[in-house]
């Protein structure tokens, strides 16, 4: 399944729980960085590149990490991927 489709489902799921939209911004940046590829083709290196960004580590790292962690847990629970790319 394409990354954009999974992100859209994740956003709807989070909205149904009444969760804020900060995740949406991080996931948009993530998708723009790697493209709308199949979620099974995302590599750990791509995830790490997104998490580290281009500057020094800040609180943004932790926010991005939490978002990506939740996103992959969501995808795993629905069978969209076989393992988390976050390590």
PyMOL CGO cylinders between C-alpha atoms (Angstrom):
from pymol import cmd
from pymol.cgo import CYLINDER

trace = [
    CYLINDER, 0.00, 0.00, 0.00, 1.27, 3.47, -0.87, 0.3, 1, 1, 1, 1, 1, 1,
    CYLINDER, 1.27, 3.47, -0.87, 2.54, 5.70, 1.92, 0.3, 1, 1, 1, 1, 1, 1,
    CYLINDER, 2.54, 5.70, 1.92, 0.01, 8.47, 1.27, 0.3, 1, 1, 1, 1, 1, 1,
    CYLINDER, 0.01, 8.47, 1.27, -2.92, 6.05, 1.62, 0.3, 1, 1, 1, 1, 1, 1,
    CYLINDER, -2.92, 6.05, 1.62, -1.64, 4.72, 4.94, 0.3, 1, 1, 1, 1, 1, 1,
    CYLINDER, -1.64, 4.72, 4.94, -0.99, 8.25, 6.20, 0.3, 1, 1, 1, 1, 1, 1,
    CYLINDER, -0.99, 8.25, 6.20, -4.54, 9.27, 5.27, 0.3, 1, 1, 1, 1, 1, 1,
    CYLINDER, -4.54, 9.27, 5.27, -5.96, 6.30, 7.18, 0.3, 1, 1, 1, 1, 1, 1,
    CYLINDER, -5.96, 6.30, 7.18, -3.70, 7.06, 10.16, 0.3, 1, 1, 1, 1, 1, 1,
    CYLINDER, -3.70, 7.06, 10.16, -4.85, 10.70, 10.18, 0.3, 1, 1, 1, 1, 1, 1,
    CYLINDER, -4.85, 10.70, 10.18, -8.51, 9.63, 10.13, 0.3, 1, 1, 1, 1, 1, 1,
    CYLINDER, -8.51, 9.63, 10.13, -7.87, 7.17, 12.94, 0.3, 1, 1, 1, 1, 1, 1,
    CYLINDER, -7.87, 7.17, 12.94, -6.11, 9.82, 15.07, 0.3, 1, 1, 1, 1, 1, 1,
    CYLINDER, -6.11, 9.82, 15.07, -8.87, 12.36, 14.35, 0.3, 1, 1, 1, 1, 1, 1,
    CYLINDER, -8.87, 12.36, 14.35, -11.47, 9.84, 15.52, 0.3, 1, 1, 1, 1, 1, 1,
    CYLINDER, -11.47, 9.84, 15.52, -9.60, 9.72, 18.84, 0.3, 1, 1, 1, 1, 1, 1,
    CYLINDER, -9.60, 9.72, 18.84, -9.60, 13.50, 19.10, 0.3, 1, 1, 1, 1, 1, 1,
    CYLINDER, -9.60, 13.50, 19.10, -5.81, 13.74, 18.84, 0.3, 1, 1, 1, 1, 1, 1,
    CYLINDER, -5.81, 13.74, 18.84, -4.19, 16.96, 17.59, 0.3, 1, 1, 1, 1, 1, 1,
    CYLINDER, -4.19, 16.96, 17.59, -2.74, 17.53, 14.15, 0.3, 1, 1, 1, 1, 1, 1,
    CYLINDER, -2.74, 17.53, 14.15, 0.99, 17.83, 14.90, 0.3, 1, 1, 1, 1, 1, 1,
    CYLINDER, 0.99, 17.83, 14.90, 1.39, 14.25, 13.63, 0.3, 1, 1, 1, 1, 1, 1,
    CYLINDER, 1.39, 14.25, 13.63, -0.02, 15.37, 10.30, 0.3, 1, 1, 1, 1, 1, 1,
    CYLINDER, -0.02, 15.37, 10.30, 2.74, 17.91, 9.78, 0.3, 1, 1, 1, 1, 1, 1,
    CYLINDER, 2.74, 17.91, 9.78, 5.51, 15.44, 10.62, 0.3, 1, 1, 1, 1, 1, 1,
    CYLINDER, 5.51, 15.44, 10.62, 4.04, 12.76, 8.36, 0.3, 1, 1, 1, 1, 1, 1,
    CYLINDER, 4.04, 12.76, 8.36, 3.68, 15.25, 5.48, 0.3, 1, 1, 1, 1, 1, 1,
    CYLINDER, 3.68, 15.25, 5.48, 7.37, 16.13, 5.80, 0.3, 1, 1, 1, 1, 1, 1,
    CYLINDER, 7.37, 16.13, 5.80, 8.26, 12.43, 6.00, 0.3, 1, 1, 1, 1, 1, 1,
    CYLINDER, 8.26, 12.43, 6.00, 6.28, 11.62, 2.84, 0.3, 1, 1, 1, 1, 1, 1,
    CYLINDER, 6.28, 11.62, 2.84, 7.71, 14.59, 0.95, 0.3, 1, 1, 1, 1, 1, 1,
    CYLINDER, 7.71, 14.59, 0.95, 11.20, 13.42, 1.86, 0.3, 1, 1, 1, 1, 1, 1,
    CYLINDER, 11.20, 13.42, 1.86, 10.85, 9.87, 0.59, 0.3, 1, 1, 1, 1, 1, 1,
    CYLINDER, 10.85, 9.87, 0.59, 7.98, 10.11, -1.88, 0.3, 1, 1, 1, 1, 1, 1,
    CYLINDER, 7.98, 10.11, -1.88, 4.75, 8.18, -2.16, 0.3, 1, 1, 1, 1, 1, 1,
    CYLINDER, 4.75, 8.18, -2.16, 6.40, 4.77, -2.20, 0.3, 1, 1, 1, 1, 1, 1,
    CYLINDER, 6.40, 4.77, -2.20, 4.96, 1.47, -1.03, 0.3, 1, 1, 1, 1, 1, 1,
    CYLINDER, 4.96, 1.47, -1.03, 5.17, 1.34, 2.76, 0.3, 1, 1, 1, 1, 1, 1,
    CYLINDER, 5.17, 1.34, 2.76, 6.91, -2.04, 2.52, 0.3, 1, 1, 1, 1, 1, 1,
    CYLINDER, 6.91, -2.04, 2.52, 9.79, -0.38, 0.64, 0.3, 1, 1, 1, 1, 1, 1,
    CYLINDER, 9.79, -0.38, 0.64, 10.60, 2.20, 3.31, 0.3, 1, 1, 1, 1, 1, 1,
    CYLINDER, 10.60, 2.20, 3.31, 14.06, 1.61, 4.73, 0.3, 1, 1, 1, 1, 1, 1,
    CYLINDER, 14.06, 1.61, 4.73, 15.45, 2.17, 8.20, 0.3, 1, 1, 1, 1, 1, 1,
    CYLINDER, 15.45, 2.17, 8.20, 17.95, 4.59, 6.66, 0.3, 1, 1, 1, 1, 1, 1,
    CYLINDER, 17.95, 4.59, 6.66, 15.12, 6.74, 5.27, 0.3, 1, 1, 1, 1, 1, 1,
    CYLINDER, 15.12, 6.74, 5.27, 13.44, 6.82, 8.67, 0.3, 1, 1, 1, 1, 1, 1,
    CYLINDER, 13.44, 6.82, 8.67, 16.69, 7.73, 10.44, 0.3, 1, 1, 1, 1, 1, 1,
    CYLINDER, 16.69, 7.73, 10.44, 17.38, 10.50, 7.92, 0.3, 1, 1, 1, 1, 1, 1,
    CYLINDER, 17.38, 10.50, 7.92, 13.94, 11.95, 8.62, 0.3, 1, 1, 1, 1, 1, 1,
    CYLINDER, 13.94, 11.95, 8.62, 14.38, 11.71, 12.39, 0.3, 1, 1, 1, 1, 1, 1,
    CYLINDER, 14.38, 11.71, 12.39, 17.81, 13.32, 12.45, 0.3, 1, 1, 1, 1, 1, 1,
    CYLINDER, 17.81, 13.32, 12.45, 16.92, 16.16, 10.09, 0.3, 1, 1, 1, 1, 1, 1,
    CYLINDER, 16.92, 16.16, 10.09, 19.65, 18.56, 9.05, 0.3, 1, 1, 1, 1, 1, 1,
    CYLINDER, 19.65, 18.56, 9.05, 20.54, 20.32, 12.28, 0.3, 1, 1, 1, 1, 1, 1,
    CYLINDER, 20.54, 20.32, 12.28, 21.39, 19.51, 15.86, 0.3, 1, 1, 1, 1, 1, 1,
    CYLINDER, 21.39, 19.51, 15.86, 19.13, 17.20, 17.84, 0.3, 1, 1, 1, 1, 1, 1,
    CYLINDER, 19.13, 17.20, 17.84, 16.27, 19.05, 19.49, 0.3, 1, 1, 1, 1, 1, 1,
    CYLINDER, 16.27, 19.05, 19.49, 12.90, 18.23, 20.95, 0.3, 1, 1, 1, 1, 1, 1,
    CYLINDER, 12.90, 18.23, 20.95, 11.67, 17.91, 17.37, 0.3, 1, 1, 1, 1, 1, 1,
    CYLINDER, 11.67, 17.91, 17.37, 13.54, 14.60, 17.19, 0.3, 1, 1, 1, 1, 1, 1,
    CYLINDER, 13.54, 14.60, 17.19, 11.42, 13.21, 20.03, 0.3, 1, 1, 1, 1, 1, 1,
    CYLINDER, 11.42, 13.21, 20.03, 8.20, 14.49, 18.46, 0.3, 1, 1, 1, 1, 1, 1,
    CYLINDER, 8.20, 14.49, 18.46, 9.11, 12.97, 15.10, 0.3, 1, 1, 1, 1, 1, 1,
    CYLINDER, 9.11, 12.97, 15.10, 10.12, 9.71, 16.78, 0.3, 1, 1, 1, 1, 1, 1,
    CYLINDER, 10.12, 9.71, 16.78, 6.81, 9.46, 18.62, 0.3, 1, 1, 1, 1, 1, 1,
    CYLINDER, 6.81, 9.46, 18.62, 4.89, 10.17, 15.42, 0.3, 1, 1, 1, 1, 1, 1,
    CYLINDER, 4.89, 10.17, 15.42, 6.76, 7.60, 13.33, 0.3, 1, 1, 1, 1, 1, 1,
    CYLINDER, 6.76, 7.60, 13.33, 6.54, 5.04, 16.13, 0.3, 1, 1, 1, 1, 1, 1,
    CYLINDER, 6.54, 5.04, 16.13, 2.76, 5.45, 16.33, 0.3, 1, 1, 1, 1, 1, 1,
    CYLINDER, 2.76, 5.45, 16.33, 2.46, 5.40, 12.56, 0.3, 1, 1, 1, 1, 1, 1,
    CYLINDER, 2.46, 5.40, 12.56, 4.33, 2.11, 12.20, 0.3, 1, 1, 1, 1, 1, 1,
    CYLINDER, 4.33, 2.11, 12.20, 2.39, 0.54, 15.09, 0.3, 1, 1, 1, 1, 1, 1,
    CYLINDER, 2.39, 0.54, 15.09, -0.80, 1.52, 13.24, 0.3, 1, 1, 1, 1, 1, 1,
    CYLINDER, -0.80, 1.52, 13.24, 0.52, 0.07, 9.97, 0.3, 1, 1, 1, 1, 1, 1,
    CYLINDER, 0.52, 0.07, 9.97, 1.69, -3.15, 11.63, 0.3, 1, 1, 1, 1, 1, 1,
    CYLINDER, 1.69, -3.15, 11.63, -1.65, -3.71, 13.35, 0.3, 1, 1, 1, 1, 1, 1,
    CYLINDER, -1.65, -3.71, 13.35, -3.40, -3.49, 9.98, 0.3, 1, 1, 1, 1, 1, 1,
    CYLINDER, -3.40, -3.49, 9.98, -0.92, -5.67, 8.09, 0.3, 1, 1, 1, 1, 1, 1,
    CYLINDER, -0.92, -5.67, 8.09, 0.40, -2.89, 5.83, 0.3, 1, 1, 1, 1, 1, 1,
    CYLINDER, 0.40, -2.89, 5.83, 3.98, -3.81, 6.70, 0.3, 1, 1, 1, 1, 1, 1,
    CYLINDER, 3.98, -3.81, 6.70, 5.70, -6.72, 8.39, 0.3, 1, 1, 1, 1, 1, 1,
    CYLINDER, 5.70, -6.72, 8.39, 7.95, -4.80, 10.77, 0.3, 1, 1, 1, 1, 1, 1,
    CYLINDER, 7.95, -4.80, 10.77, 8.68, -1.31, 12.00, 0.3, 1, 1, 1, 1, 1, 1,
    CYLINDER, 8.68, -1.31, 12.00, 11.46, 0.59, 10.25, 0.3, 1, 1, 1, 1, 1, 1,
    CYLINDER, 11.46, 0.59, 10.25, 12.17, 2.42, 13.47, 0.3, 1, 1, 1, 1, 1, 1,
    CYLINDER, 12.17, 2.42, 13.47, 15.15, 1.11, 15.44, 0.3, 1, 1, 1, 1, 1, 1,
]
cmd.load_cgo(trace, "trace")
